[in-house]
């Protein structure tokens, strides 16, 4: 159902994530990629937040997107998760 919340316990946890970081003026564009599924997300954060927080935010967004895609695929009968 659209708009359903994903709780922390439902969200998958990734053990490996590849990050690409690009400075754009005072902001930083962080791209996070899951090497297994090749799903990627990007986020733009202020430079002042710090690299650990850039990566943490991008990783959490990636985990959310993958969890959401898995949930959507579970609702479709007869289909699997495409890698």
N, C-alpha and C positions, 0 to 999 in steps of 0.2 A: 504494500500500500504506500503510495507517495507520501512523503513527509514523516514516515515512521522514524523514530529516533533509534540510533545505534548506540547501545550502552558500551561502557569501557570493557565489560566482560565479553561482549560479542565481537569487539574489534580484534582482528588478527594482529599478531606481533611479528614483525619482520626482523630476521637476524642479520640480514645484509641489505644495504641500500647504497647505491652509487649516487654521489652528489656532484652537480656542476654548479659553480658559483660564478656569477658575473656581476661586476659593479656597474650600476647605472646611475651616475650622479651620486646623490646622497642615499640612494636605495641600493639594495642588493637583490638580484633575481636568483633564486635557488631552485634548481631542478633536481628532483629526486626520482630515481629509477629503480624499480624492482628488477634485478637481473634474471629472475626466474620467469616472470610473466611479461617482462618488457613494458609494463605499464609505467607511465611517467606522469608526474604532476609538477606544476611550477607555482611558486609563490613569490611575492615581492614584499620585502621587509625593510625597515629602516636600517642603515648601516650601524647605528649605535646599539642595536640589540645584541650583537656579538655572534660569532660563528657557531658556538654550541647551540644557541637558541635558534639560529637560522635553520640548522640541520634538524633539530628536534621538531620544529614546526612543520618543516617539509616532510619529515618522516611520518608524523602523525596524520598529515593530510593524505599521504600515500596509503597508509594503512586504512584510513577511512574510505578512500575511493575503492580500494581492492575489496574491502568488506562489503561495500554497497553493491559492487558488481557480482560478487559471489552470492549475495542474498537475492539479487534479481534473477540470477541464473537458476537458483534453487527453486524459484517459483515457476519457472518454465519447465514443464514436464518433458522428459526425453532429451534434454540438452545438458551438456557439460560445460565446464569452464574452458574456454579456448586459450591456449598458451601460444 
